[in-house]
Amino acid sequence: MSSRVSEAWEQLRASCEQCHGCGLGATRTNLVFGVGWQDSPVLFVGEGPGQQEDLQGEPFVGAAGKLLDDMLAIIDLGRDNCYIANVVKCRPPGNRDPSEEEQAACLTYLYEQIALIQPKLIVCLGRIAAGALIQKDYRITRQHGQWILKDGIWYTAIYHPSALLRDLSRRPETFLDLLSIREKVKEICPELYL
Ligand code: URA
C-alpha cells in the first residue's frame, strides 16, 4: 500500500473517531471502524456494532461474530484476507436498528472505505446493509443470494448471522448462498486462493 493510501486510511479513522454526526457518537464506548485486509477484493458489511463490539472496538466479536467466522470458513476465507465493516460505526443503544438519519450520517465513511479498499465483491450481512448498499427496501427473504453488478462491483446479501442464530430454519438456504459466494470469489478473485 502506498504511503498516500495509508495516510488516507489514518485520516479517515481519525475523522470517524471525532465524529458526532449523529447521536450515536455520544453513547458509544468505542468506535468500531472495521477490520481486515485493506486491499482485499472481498468486503463484508454488517449493520452496526453490538454490545461486545462496542466494548472491544472491533466488528463481529460477539456470538454473531463466531458464526460469521464459521461462514467465512465455508467460503475458504478468514479475517486476514477479507475486510469487515458496518453501515454504522457506533452502537445503536439496545441493539436497535440504526435509523435512516444515523445510517445517512455514517454511510459517507463506508463509501470512503469502499473507495480505498476497491473491492470486487461486497457481501451485505442482512437487510439493513443490503438496503443501504444494494437497494432501498431490499427484501432479504426474497432477494438474498441474488447477484447485482453496480459500478463494477458485484453485490449480494445473505441473512445476518444474528438472524441465523435466532432462526435455524434459514441456515440451509444461507449455506447455498455461501456456496454461490465461494464460486463467485473463485471466479473473480482467483488470487485469494493461490
Ligand atoms: N452485528 C453487526 O451487524 N455488526 C457487528 O459488528 C456485530 C454484530
Residues whose N, C-alpha, C, O or C-beta is under 5 A from the ligand:
A	BS01	URA	G46 E47 G48 P49 G50 E53 P59 F60 A64 N86
